């Protein structure tokens, strides 16, 4: 009797090939984060050399964000069209060479151009790496694997933050871009040598023989494989992202991703601004943000365990309610501060900020687990790319309007946090609009 590859691989022990695939995809995302965060770390030196103010340099800083959104959707579509493996290799080549190219920039607009190209590679690599790794993992490991991969890019930021001072001392900021870009280019060799498109994807493309050959890397013996459920439409053609059966999934993912990204970027981009406005020192504000970075990574990985155990519907409902409560409390505490905060105030605000970062990060990580489960293999890369693209809308809105909301309050943060609380409520769309959830462990 024919069975789908995901069912077959879930009945076997975790194999070396799946682990290697996960490791290579994680390495790609770490390199993605290193290349993406490098400009932010060396920005003071670049600004000084270009002779521009910080506001003008923001054009170059935001270009990669725009490219990321476009690249995730376009690269996801390419992954569904020609395969995740080659799309991932191409994306890595693009952002590696664009990082090297950024070393030649002589003004803000040239840097923005190179960073836009880099962003196209960043987004495409993200969508395809998560999709490819998830398709080789058994069900019992998939949610945890995907949420762990989602912290690969932030982890790359931590790595480059540690390496950047030594690289700058040895090679200058331009040389740092060359070294990091060329180093990342070596990962392409690993992609080509070790990664393969999954049998689920190959079957959705009608490549039955190639799918059975690929399946032998993790399955014992020859098993008759059939396309995944929902991979084909009624007329026998492969289902696309905007197929009728994906309508509620697209709406729920789109609303939730945009809302989650708005909260994340508002909190990450404007935290030092709204905290110093409430008479926190810069060091105290930065300390709160640092705590948020740690809690984000831990919560993103833990989110996969919760999704696997409780199912994605319950997790998203809990995340929405919890985030509304924490953001409301943080806004109230900041609004009622009277004068310079004391040690107790600082500890409370830092704890609330860290908790909010943990919850919105868990929400974003859980979205990746939901999308890899819910989108059929024929359009999984493009589906993840669509979610990331819509999320960039929320990110850009938060980056652009967060300062305006803070100024609008005239010393009050009520408007700023009111928008975030409403956005947290909208995150419940993933629980109540999406009709295709990761089931709880007991049901699975």
N, C-alpha and C positions, 0 to 999 in steps of 0.2 A: 504494500500500500504506500502510495506517495505521501511524503510529508514535507513541510517547509523546512528550510535550512535553520531558521531560528529555533524551531521545535527540536530538530535533530541535535543541534549543537548544545541546547540546554539540557539534553539528557546525557551528555558526556562530561567527564572531568575537564576542568580548564586546561587547555593545551599550551605548549610553549609558543606556538605560532601566534596565538591570540595575545599572549603576554608581550611578545616582541612587537606586534602591531601596536598595542597600547603604548609601549615605551617609546617607539619611534614617533608616534603622533604626539605624545607628551613633549618630546624633545623639540618637535617642530613648533609647538605652541610656546614653549619656553623661549626659543629663539625669536619667535614672533614678538613676545613681550620685551625682550632685550632691545630689538630694533625699534619697537614702537616707543619705548620709554627713554631711549638714549637722548633724544633732542631735549626733552624736558629737564634732564639732569644737567646737560652742558649749556642750557639756554643762557645763563648769565654771560658766559664767554662769547657765545654767538651774538647776543644782543650788543655787547660791547664792541665787537669787531664790525658789525653791520652799522653801528651808530644810530639805532632806532630806539623808540620807547617800547615799553612792555605791551602797551595796547596794540601798537602796529605789529609787533612780533606775534601777537595772538593769531594773526592770519595764518602764519606758518604752523603754529601749534595746533590749530583746529582743522587744518587741511587733511591730516591723516584720519581724523574722526569722520569727516565726510566721505573720504575714500573707503574707509572700513565699511560703512553702510552700503555703498554701491558695490563694493567688492564681495561682500557676503552674499548678496542676492545674485549678482552676475556670476560669481564663482560657484555658488550653489547650483545654479542652472547648468553651468558647464560641467560640474561634477555628475549631474544626472544625465547629461548628454553624452559625454565621452568617458566617464569613469572617475571615481574619486582619486585613485592613485595618481594618474597623470595630471589631473587638475591640482592636486596638492603639490606635486613637484613643480608645476608651472608657477603656482602662487608663491612658493618659496623662492624660486629664481627671481620673480618680479620684486618681492620686497627686499631680497638680499642685494640685488643690483641697484635698486633705487636708494638703498641705504648708502652704498658706495657712491652713487651719483650725488647724494646730498652733500658729500664732502667738497664738491666743486662749486656749491652755491656761493654767490657773492652778494646777494641781497635777499630781502624777505620774499619777494615773489618767486625767485628761483627756488628758494628753499620750500615754499608752499607747493610749487609744482612737483618737486621730487617727493614731498611728503604725501601729496595726493596719490601719486603712483604707488608709494609704499603702502598706503591705506588700502588700495585695491587688493594688493597681495595679502595684507593682514586679514582682511575680511574673508577672502576666498579660502585662505589656509584654515581659518577658524572653523568655517562651516564644513569643509571637507574632512578635516582631521577628526572632528567629533563624530561625523557620520561614519567614516570608515572604521574607526576603532569600535564604535558601538555595534556595528553589524557583525563583528567577529567575536563579540562577547556573549556568553550565555545569559539568559534572562536574570539569573540570580546575581550576576555581576554588573549588568548593563547600567542600571541607574547610578550605582556607586562609581562605576568607571567614568560615566559621562560627567557627573558633578565634579569628580576629581580632575578630569581634563579641563574643566572650566576655570580652574585656578592656575592652569599652566602659564597663561599670559601674565597675570599678576606676579607669579613666581619669577618669570623672566625679568620683570621690573625690579624685583628684589636683587636678583643676580647682577644686573647691570649697575644698579645703585652701588653695589659693593665693589665692582670692577672699575667703574668709570674714573674715579680719582687716579688710580694707577695708570690707566690707559691715557688719560689726559696729560699726566706728567711725562709719559714716555713718548707720546705721538701727537699731542695737541688735540683739539676737538675734531679737526678734519681727519687726522690719522685714526682717531677712535672710530669714526664712521666707516673708514676703509677696513679696519681690522674686524669689527663686528660684522659688517656686511659679507666679507670674504669668508669669515668663520661660519656664518650661517649657510653660505652656499655649499659647504661640505655636507650639510644634512641632506641635500638633494640626492647624493649618492646612496644614503641609507634608505631613502624613500623608494628609489628605483630598485635597489637590491633586495629589500626585505618586504615591502608592502605589496599586496595584491587586492584587486577588487573582490568584494564578497560574493559568494554564491547567490545570496538574495538579490543583489543588484543585477548580476549576470542573468539570472532567471527572468527578472522583470524585463530585461532587454531581449529575451528570446534566445540567449546563448546557453543552451542546455548543456552541451558537451563541455564548454569552458567552465560552467558552474560545477559540474561533477568533478572535474580535475581540481578546481580550487578547493572544493569541500574535503578532498582527501588529506589536506593539510591538518585538519582537526577532527575528522570523523574516521572511525575504524570501519573498514569494509566499504563496499559500494551500497549506497542507500538511494533509492529512487526519490528525487527531489521534485517538489512542485512549487510554483510561485507563491509568495506570501499572500495572505488574505488581504484584500483591498488593493493589491498591486495592479490589478487589471480592472478596467471598466467593463460595462455590460457588452460593449461592442468588441472586446478583446484587446483594445489598445491600452497602453500603459497610462495609469492615472497620473495627472499633473497636479501641481499645487492648488490650482483653482478649479479642480474637478468638483462637481456638485457635492459629492460626499465629504469634502473637506471644508465646507462652508462654515459650520459652527466652530470647527477647530481653528480656522484662519481668524475668525472674528475674536474668539476668546484669547488666542495667543497674541494677536495684534494689540488688543486693548491692554492685556496684562503686561506684555513686554514694554510697551511705550510708557505705561504708568510706573513700572519698576525701574526702568532706566532713568526716568525723570527724577524719581526719588534719589536714586543712587548718585547721579551726577550733581544734583542740587546739594546733597549732603557732602559729597567729596570735594566739589569745586568751591563751595561757598562757606564751608565750616569755619575756617580761620577768620573769614570776614564777619560772619554773624556772631562768633564767639568774642572776637576782639571788640566788636561794637557793644558787647555787654561787659566790657572791662576785664576780660581775660587777657593775660599777657600772650604774646605770640607763641612763646614756648609752651604755655599751658594749652593753647588751642592746638598747636602741632602735636602735643602729646596725646590729646583726645583723638586726633585723626590717626595717629600711629596705632593706638589701641584698636580703632575701627578696622585698620588694615589686618591686624592679627585675627580679630574675631570673624572677619569676612572669609578668610581662608578656611578657618576651622569649620564655620557654619556651612560653607559651600560643599565641603566633603561630607559633612554629617547629613546634609539634605538628601543625598542619594540613599543613605540608610533609611531615613524616614519615609521617603517615597516608596522604597522597596517594602518596608514593613507595613505602612498604613495606607498606601495608595496615594496617587497624586491629588485626587479630589479633596481628601481630608487635609492634606498638607497645605494646599493653596488656600483653603478656607481658614485654616489656623494662621497662616502667614499674614493674610489680609487683616484679620481681627487683631492679631498681636502687634502688627506694625502700626495700625491706627492707634492703639492704646499707647504704645511707646512714644510715637511721634507727638501725640497730644500731650503726654506727660512732659516730654522734653521741652516742647514749646511753652507749656505753662510754667515750668521751673525757670526757664530763661526769662520769661516775661515778668515774673514776680521777683527777680533778683533786685536787691536794693543796694547799689553801690558796688564796690570792689568785692568779688566773690571770695569767701573764706575757703579754708581747706575742705570743709564738708561739702560746700557748693561745687567745688572743682571735682571732687570725687564722684558726686552724684551725677553731674553733667557728663563727665567722662564715661561713667558706667552706662548711662542712658544712650549716649552716642554710640558706644561700642555695641550695645544690644541692638540698636536700630540698624547698624551696619551689618550685624550678623543676620538679622531677619531679612533685609532686602537682598543681601547676597545669596541667602538660602533660596529666596524666591526666584532669582535669576538662574541659579544653578538648577533648580527644580524644573524650570521651563525647558532647559536643554534635555533633561531626562524625559519630560512629557513629549517633546517634539520628536525625539529619536524613537519613542514608542509608537506615537500616533500617526506620523506621516508614513505612507507606504514606501518601500525601498525605491520605487520608480521615481519618486520626487522628494526623497528625504533630505538630500543636500540643499535643494532649492527651498524646501519648507523651513529648514533651519536658517537659511540665508534670508528668507522673507521675515522671519521673526527678528533676526538681528537688525535688518534694515529698518523695520518699524520701530525697534528699540532705539535706533539712532535718532529718530524724530524726537523722542522724549529726551534723549541726552542733549541734543542741540538746543531744544527749548529750555531745558534747565540751565545750561551753560549761558545762554543768551539772556534769559529773563530773570534768573535768580537774583542778580544784583539789583535789578529794577524793583522786584518785590520787596527786597530788604529796604531800599530807599523809599518805596511807597509808604512803608509803615512809619517813616519819620521817627525812628528810634524804637518802634515796636516791631516784633517778629510775628505778629498774629497772621498777617496776610501770607507770609512765607510758609509758615507751618500749616495754615489752613489748606493751601494748595497741595501740600504733601499728604495731609490726612485724607483729602478727597482722592488723591491718586492711590493711596493705600487701599481705599474702599474699592476702587476700580480694579485692583488686582484680583478681586474675587471673581472676575469674569472667567479666569481659568478654571475655577471650581464649578461655576453654575452655567456657563455658556458652552464650554468644550464638552463634546459628547463621546470622547474616546480617551479614557484615562488609564494610567498604569494601575493595575488592580492591586489590592493589598496582598501580602504574602500568603495569607491563609486561603484566599480565593485563587491565586495563581497556582 
